Structures are given as structure tokens and as C-alpha cells.
């Protein structure tokens, strides 16, 4: 039985589990899933400019107006805001595909698949880019929701360690609430058909229980009733 003595000790265990630690490789396209963290857009643009994909796909609408996931830039969609960041970094507008309706991870995946079909694009591999603490949940959701199971995927995120991740846009207290909620979803969502199952080691779940006891409960399913939103 793990004996956690500090919030950071337990949070690092959860953080490390939520990362996939997959090596980068060239894919047909880079697929950025929208979020509140602008560094995700910067990192995705960097990967594109380094030749890791021939297209930059960005998905995300206007969502989470009244919860911990709300953005700081108003009513502009996540896709459009991230596309603007990518273009400032040097990505040509004509190489960016924007999906502007998705309100959650499942919709990022399903709506993007539909949009690519409409454009006559059938990538055989995708490099998924998300926040570090969303890598595993992104992978589990994609493996369940993407209609073409033959697609090869890699999951990556800005290379920021736990101690260097938090900033004014992503304050530690809010991110810890989100991490706790995301780990709960990894456990609960497979039974609802939203994600593939992921093994959760005992020490990781014990860290989750410790953080819940310390009050990191604002993003739990029972608190925001998000059972219908993968």
C-alpha cells in the first residue's frame, strides 16, 4: 500500500501514468486536439515545421464556458485560435485543416474523421498532440472512437516535466483537479463505450484516492455530470 505524504508526490505518480512516453515518428498528418493550453499549438506547429507531418489538423470548438476547461480567449474556437498560433510560427494556412465544432475529445475524433472524409483525405497515420496529462486519455478515446481501426497513431505532448508545466494559463490547483477527473474517466469511460480499457496500477489509483481526499474533486464525473461527454 503506497503511503503518500504530499500532494506533489501523489500528483507526480498520476502525471507519469497519464503520459504515454511514445517516441516521435513521421506520420501523414499531425492532429492537434484543442484545449486551453496554447503550448499545445506551439508544439504541434514545431513538429509540422520539423517534417513530422504533411498536414496540420486542428480540432476544437467553443466549449467549457463555465468549468475548469474554459479558455482565456473568449468566443473564438479552439481550432481557429490554435491555427493562428501555428501560422504565426510559420505553418502555411493552406496546410492547416480546421475542425471547429467539437466540444469534447470524442467529438474531436469523430468530427475530424468526417471532415477528412469530406475532403477526400484518408491518412494512414496520425501524430496526436495534446497536453501531457491528456496523452493516455486521448489514446484510449481515439482507439475506441476512430472508425478506421487500421490507422497507425502516435501520441505526443509538449516536453514539459511536472515541475515545469504549470503557469498563469494553467495554474497547478486547476490542473490537479483536471488530472484527477481525467484519471477517473480512464477508469469509468470504457464501460460506457467511450474509451478502450487501460490498466491502472494500484499505486496510481492510491495516489488518485489520496488527491480526492485532499479535495481535488471539482472535475469528477459526479460533480459535473459529464457521463455523456467522452
Beta strands, then each sheet from edge to edge (+ up, - down):
strand 1: 29-33
strand 2: 55-59
strand 3: 96-99
strand 4: 125-130
strand 5: 152-157
sheet 1: 3+ 2+ 1+ 4+ 5+
end
